[in-house]
Amino acid sequence: MIIIKSQIFNTSPEIIFGFSTKVGAGRNTPFYFNMSHSVGDDKNIVEENRALFFQALGLKRENIALQKQVHGEEITYVKGGGIYDDSDAMITDKKNIGLAVSTADCAAIFLYDTKHKVIAGIHSGWRGTEKKVLLKTLNKLKDDFNTSAPELIAYIAPAISQMNYEIGKEVAVLFDNKYLLENGAKFLLDVSQINYDILVNFGLPKNNIQISKLCSFQSENLLHSYRREGLHSGRALGVIAMK
């Protein structure tokens, strides 16, 4: 099993973090080491995959919080494990509760307030990014937990790179031109950079932020990608928890 870790959390030994990949349990086509029940994979295999992944992180399955992601802006405060409906961001100040974000190209952002001991996991595709779900989560941390930007550390997980994320004009007009490259009649959008800039503009020092350089579309042997594999794409889970 290959699990992607984040260097930014290494200075906080109380943080557990891992981002799953296609590689695990000897799985192969069509879904590889898939973490989602929504793609047509065998339910029992998915549950086995999840159990192996959570065990590798030292977390119990019953303490994992998952959400029904709807590409929206809903933020959920989590007190325990389970399934949370219609949400794209989760926050908790509880120990040993894993916040799981599902992706297969979209950006996933993980936050840790090192002073107040609060974590968050955010799912932000182009729709969530346009709705500023990350900024709304940051503001909720500030309002509800007195979080201040210099005390936050953040990781932007592997996502599709700008060079591989083609969108139409109807989507492009929603974003600042500095995040767009013309590509014939289409455009290329940099979702991860938008979210990075949201963190910086909120006040996080740049050395408090790590942005993965891995592209989900290009990393064919490592990462799931809906743009590359279509209906046969599995899903990754990124999980953050506090010991």
C-alpha positions as CSV (number, residue, x, y, z in Angstrom):
1,M,0.0,0.0,0.0
2,I,1.3,3.5,-0.9
3,I,0.0,6.3,1.3
4,I,1.0,9.9,0.6
5,K,2.0,11.9,3.7
6,S,2.5,15.6,4.2
7,Q,5.7,17.2,5.4
8,I,3.8,20.2,6.8
9,F,2.2,18.1,9.5
10,N,5.6,16.5,10.5
11,T,6.2,19.2,13.1
12,S,2.9,18.3,14.8
13,P,3.3,14.7,16.0
14,E,-0.3,14.8,17.4
15,I,-1.6,14.9,13.8
16,I,-2.4,11.7,11.8
17,F,-2.6,12.3,8.1
18,G,-2.7,10.1,5.0
19,F,-3.9,10.3,1.4
20,S,-4.7,7.0,-0.3
21,T,-3.5,6.0,-3.8
22,K,-4.5,3.4,-6.4
23,V,-1.9,1.1,-5.0
24,G,-3.0,-1.3,-2.2
25,A,-4.1,-4.8,-1.4
26,G,-3.0,-6.0,-4.9
27,R,-6.1,-4.5,-6.5
28,N,-6.1,-3.9,-10.2
29,T,-8.5,-2.8,-12.9
30,P,-11.0,-1.3,-13.1
31,F,-11.1,0.5,-9.8
32,Y,-7.8,-0.4,-8.1
33,F,-7.5,0.5,-4.4
34,N,-10.8,2.4,-4.4
35,M,-12.4,4.0,-1.3
36,S,-15.8,4.9,-2.7
37,H,-19.2,3.1,-2.8
38,S,-20.5,5.4,-5.6
39,V,-18.4,4.2,-8.5
40,G,-19.8,0.7,-9.0
41,D,-17.1,-1.2,-7.2
42,D,-17.9,-4.2,-5.0
43,K,-19.1,-3.0,-1.6
44,N,-17.2,-5.7,0.3
45,I,-14.0,-4.8,-1.5
46,V,-14.4,-1.1,-0.7
47,E,-15.0,-1.8,2.9
48,E,-11.9,-4.0,3.0
49,N,-9.9,-1.3,1.3
50,R,-11.1,1.3,3.8
51,A,-10.4,-1.0,6.8
52,L,-6.8,-1.6,5.5
53,F,-6.2,2.1,4.9
54,F,-7.6,3.3,8.3
55,Q,-5.7,0.5,10.1
56,A,-2.5,1.7,8.4
57,L,-3.2,5.2,9.8
58,G,-3.9,3.8,13.3
59,L,-7.5,4.8,13.2
60,K,-10.7,2.9,13.9
61,R,-13.3,2.6,11.2
62,E,-16.1,3.7,13.6
63,N,-14.2,6.9,14.3
64,I,-14.0,8.1,10.6
65,A,-16.3,10.9,9.5
66,L,-17.3,10.8,5.9
67,Q,-19.6,13.2,4.0
68,K,-21.9,13.1,1.1
69,Q,-20.0,15.6,-1.1
70,V,-22.2,17.7,-3.3
71,H,-19.8,20.3,-4.7
72,G,-21.3,22.9,-2.4
73,E,-20.4,25.1,0.6
74,E,-21.9,23.4,3.5
75,I,-19.6,23.0,6.6
76,T,-20.3,20.3,9.2
77,Y,-19.1,20.3,12.8
78,V,-18.2,16.7,13.6
79,K,-18.5,15.1,17.0
80,G,-17.9,11.5,16.0
81,G,-17.6,9.0,13.2
82,G,-20.3,8.3,10.6
83,I,-21.8,9.6,7.4
84,Y,-22.7,13.3,7.2
85,D,-25.1,14.3,4.4
86,D,-24.7,17.1,1.9
87,S,-21.4,18.6,3.1
88,D,-18.1,19.5,1.6
89,A,-16.2,20.6,4.6
90,M,-15.8,19.1,8.1
91,I,-14.4,20.6,11.3
92,T,-13.7,18.9,14.6
93,D,-11.9,19.6,17.9
94,K,-12.4,16.0,19.1
95,K,-9.4,13.6,19.4
96,N,-9.1,10.4,17.4
97,I,-11.8,11.4,14.9
98,G,-10.7,11.1,11.3
99,L,-12.1,13.6,8.8
100,A,-12.2,11.9,5.4
101,V,-12.3,13.8,2.1
102,S,-13.0,11.9,-1.2
103,T,-11.3,13.0,-4.4
104,A,-10.4,11.9,-7.9
105,D,-9.1,15.2,-9.4
106,C,-10.7,17.9,-7.1
107,A,-8.6,19.7,-4.6
108,A,-8.7,18.5,-1.0
109,I,-7.4,20.9,1.7
110,F,-6.5,19.9,5.2
111,L,-6.1,22.4,8.1
112,Y,-4.8,22.3,11.6
113,D,-5.1,25.0,14.2
114,T,-2.0,24.4,16.2
115,K,-3.0,26.5,19.2
116,H,-6.7,25.7,19.6
117,K,-6.3,22.1,18.4
118,V,-8.9,22.0,15.7
119,I,-8.8,20.3,12.3
120,A,-10.7,20.6,9.1
121,G,-11.0,18.8,5.8
122,I,-12.4,20.5,2.7
123,H,-13.4,19.2,-0.7
124,S,-13.1,21.9,-3.4
125,G,-13.6,21.2,-7.1
126,W,-14.3,24.1,-9.4
127,R,-17.8,24.5,-8.0
128,G,-16.7,24.5,-4.4
129,T,-13.8,26.8,-5.3
130,E,-16.1,29.3,-7.0
131,K,-18.3,29.2,-3.9
132,K,-15.2,29.8,-1.7
133,V,-15.9,26.8,0.5
134,L,-12.3,27.0,1.8
135,L,-12.6,30.7,2.8
136,K,-15.9,30.0,4.5
137,T,-14.3,27.2,6.5
138,L,-11.5,29.5,7.5
139,N,-13.9,32.1,8.6
140,K,-15.9,29.5,10.6
141,L,-12.7,28.4,12.4
142,K,-12.1,32.1,13.2
143,D,-15.6,32.8,14.4
144,D,-16.2,29.5,16.3
145,F,-12.7,28.6,17.6
146,N,-10.8,32.0,17.6
147,T,-8.4,30.6,15.1
148,S,-5.9,33.1,13.7
149,A,-4.1,32.6,10.4
150,P,-0.5,32.4,11.8
151,E,-1.5,29.5,14.0
152,L,-2.9,27.5,11.0
153,I,-1.0,25.0,8.9
154,A,-2.4,23.7,5.6
155,Y,-1.9,21.0,3.1
156,I,-3.4,21.0,-0.4
157,A,-3.5,17.4,-1.5
158,P,-2.8,16.0,-5.0
159,A,-5.3,17.3,-7.6
160,I,-5.6,17.7,-11.3
161,S,-3.0,20.3,-12.6
162,Q,-3.9,23.3,-14.6
163,M,-2.4,21.9,-17.8
164,N,-4.8,19.0,-17.7
165,Y,-8.0,20.7,-16.4
166,E,-9.9,21.9,-19.4
167,I,-13.1,23.9,-18.9
168,G,-15.6,25.8,-21.1
169,K,-16.1,29.5,-21.3
170,E,-19.2,29.2,-19.1
171,V,-17.0,28.1,-16.2
172,A,-14.0,30.2,-17.1
173,V,-16.0,33.5,-16.7
174,L,-16.5,32.6,-13.0
175,F,-12.8,33.0,-12.2
176,D,-10.1,35.6,-12.4
177,N,-8.0,35.6,-15.6
178,K,-4.8,35.0,-13.6
179,Y,-6.0,31.4,-13.0
180,L,-6.8,30.7,-16.6
181,L,-4.8,29.8,-19.7
182,E,-6.5,29.9,-23.1
183,N,-6.5,26.5,-24.9
184,G,-8.2,27.0,-28.2
185,A,-11.9,27.6,-27.6
186,K,-11.5,26.2,-24.1
187,F,-9.5,27.3,-21.0
188,L,-7.3,25.6,-18.4
189,L,-8.1,26.3,-14.8
190,D,-5.7,26.1,-11.8
191,V,-8.0,25.1,-8.9
192,S,-5.2,24.3,-6.4
193,Q,-3.5,27.7,-7.0
194,I,-6.8,29.5,-6.3
195,N,-7.1,27.7,-3.0
196,Y,-3.5,28.4,-2.2
197,D,-4.1,32.1,-2.7
198,I,-7.2,32.0,-0.5
199,L,-5.0,30.6,2.3
200,V,-2.3,33.3,1.8
201,N,-4.9,36.1,1.5
202,F,-6.4,34.9,4.7
203,G,-3.1,35.5,6.4
204,L,-1.3,32.1,6.5
205,P,2.4,32.5,6.2
206,K,3.6,30.8,3.0
207,N,5.8,28.4,5.0
208,N,2.7,27.2,6.8
209,I,1.3,25.9,3.5
210,Q,2.3,22.8,1.5
211,I,0.8,22.3,-1.9
212,S,1.3,18.9,-3.6
213,K,3.0,19.0,-6.9
214,L,1.5,15.6,-7.9
215,C,-1.1,15.8,-10.7
216,S,-3.9,13.2,-10.4
217,F,-4.4,13.1,-14.2
218,Q,-0.7,12.6,-15.0
219,S,0.1,10.2,-12.2
220,E,-1.6,7.3,-13.9
221,N,0.1,4.5,-11.9
222,L,-0.4,6.2,-8.6
223,L,-3.6,8.4,-8.4
224,H,-7.2,8.1,-9.3
225,S,-8.5,10.6,-11.9
226,Y,-12.1,10.9,-13.1
227,R,-10.9,13.1,-16.1
228,R,-8.6,10.3,-17.2
229,E,-10.6,7.2,-16.4
230,G,-14.2,8.4,-16.5
231,L,-16.8,6.0,-15.0
232,H,-14.0,3.5,-14.3
233,S,-12.2,5.8,-11.9
234,G,-11.9,4.9,-8.3
235,R,-11.7,7.5,-5.5
236,A,-9.0,8.4,-3.0
237,L,-9.5,9.4,0.6
238,G,-7.5,11.9,2.5
239,V,-7.8,11.6,6.2
240,I,-6.7,13.9,9.0
241,A,-7.1,13.3,12.8
242,M,-5.7,14.4,16.1
243,K,-4.2,11.8,18.5
